[in-house]
């Protein structure tokens, strides 16, 4: 099953590269890119579009990487707490949290 998944990803990557190459061949016009403070030299419009697409993909990956790392850290902390609680239950037969204090009987309460 893993082989089929990798083969599928390989074909998707080859198809994307093929479409990118076809896009580059079909769009040969050269244009300069003006970034308000700097004027980049004339390059193929396909190059500018593909670079913008790639930059957006990398930005998304970096952004999601931070979120994924934060979630994995939280998951590891939760797993450590679970392991600690399981060890306490196996050792003592009770969780690590203190038992609740007994409530006073109704007849011992003072009325004000």
C-alpha positions as CSV (number, residue, x, y, z in Angstrom):
1,X,0.0,0.0,0.0
2,X,2.9,2.4,0.8
3,X,4.4,1.6,-2.6
4,X,1.1,2.6,-4.4
5,X,0.9,5.8,-2.4
6,X,4.5,6.8,-3.3
7,X,3.9,5.9,-6.9
8,X,0.8,8.1,-6.9
9,X,2.8,11.0,-5.4
10,X,5.5,10.5,-8.0
11,X,3.0,10.7,-10.8
12,X,1.4,13.8,-9.4
13,X,4.9,15.5,-9.1
14,X,5.8,14.5,-12.7
15,X,2.4,15.9,-13.9
16,X,2.9,19.2,-12.0
17,X,6.4,19.6,-13.4
18,X,5.1,18.8,-16.9
19,X,2.3,21.4,-16.6
20,X,4.8,24.0,-15.3
21,X,7.2,23.3,-18.2
22,X,4.2,23.6,-20.7
23,X,3.1,26.8,-19.0
24,X,6.7,28.2,-19.3
25,X,7.0,27.3,-23.0
26,X,3.6,28.8,-23.8
27,X,4.3,32.2,-22.0
28,X,7.6,33.5,-23.5
29,X,6.8,37.2,-23.1
30,X,9.4,39.1,-21.0
31,X,8.3,41.7,-18.4
32,X,10.1,43.6,-15.7
33,X,8.8,43.1,-12.2
34,X,8.3,46.4,-10.2
35,X,8.3,45.9,-6.4
36,X,7.8,49.6,-5.6
37,X,11.3,50.1,-4.3
38,X,13.2,47.9,-6.7
39,X,12.8,47.1,-10.4
40,X,13.8,43.6,-11.2
41,X,15.1,42.8,-14.7
42,X,13.0,41.5,-17.5
43,X,12.3,37.8,-17.3
44,X,9.7,35.5,-18.8
45,X,6.3,36.1,-17.3
46,X,6.0,32.3,-16.7
47,X,9.1,32.5,-14.5
48,X,7.6,35.3,-12.4
49,X,4.3,33.4,-12.1
50,X,6.0,30.1,-11.2
51,X,8.3,31.9,-8.7
52,X,5.2,33.6,-7.0
53,X,3.5,30.2,-6.9
54,X,6.5,28.5,-5.3
55,X,7.0,31.4,-2.8
56,X,3.4,31.0,-1.7
57,X,3.8,27.3,-1.3
58,X,7.0,27.7,0.8
59,X,5.3,30.4,2.9
60,X,2.3,28.0,3.6
61,X,4.7,25.2,4.5
62,X,6.6,27.3,6.9
63,X,3.4,28.7,8.5
64,X,1.9,25.2,8.9
65,X,5.2,23.8,10.2
66,X,4.9,26.2,13.2
67,X,1.4,25.0,13.9
68,X,2.3,21.3,13.5
69,X,5.3,21.7,15.9
70,X,3.1,23.4,18.5
71,X,0.5,20.6,18.3
72,X,3.2,17.9,18.5
73,X,4.6,19.5,21.6
74,X,1.2,19.7,23.2
75,X,0.5,16.0,22.3
76,X,3.8,14.9,23.8
77,X,3.0,16.8,27.0
78,X,-0.4,15.1,27.1
79,X,1.1,11.7,26.5
80,X,3.6,12.3,29.4
81,X,0.7,13.2,31.7
82,X,-1.2,10.1,30.6
83,X,1.8,7.8,31.2
84,X,2.4,9.4,34.6
85,X,-1.3,8.8,35.6
86,X,-1.2,5.2,34.3
87,X,2.0,4.5,36.3
88,X,0.3,6.0,39.4
89,X,-2.8,3.9,38.9
90,X,-0.7,0.7,38.4
91,X,1.4,1.5,41.5
92,X,-1.2,2.7,43.9
93,X,-4.5,1.8,42.3
94,X,-5.6,5.4,42.4
95,X,-4.9,8.5,40.4
96,X,-2.3,11.0,41.5
97,X,-4.9,13.7,42.3
98,X,-5.8,14.0,46.0
99,X,-9.1,12.6,47.1
100,X,-11.8,15.2,47.6
101,X,-12.4,16.3,51.2
102,X,-15.6,14.9,52.8
103,X,-18.4,17.4,53.2
104,X,-19.6,18.2,56.7
105,X,-22.8,16.6,57.8
106,X,-26.0,18.7,57.4
107,X,-26.6,18.8,61.2
108,X,-23.2,20.2,62.0
109,X,-23.6,23.3,59.8
110,X,-24.1,26.5,61.7
111,X,-26.9,28.7,60.6
112,X,-26.4,32.5,60.5
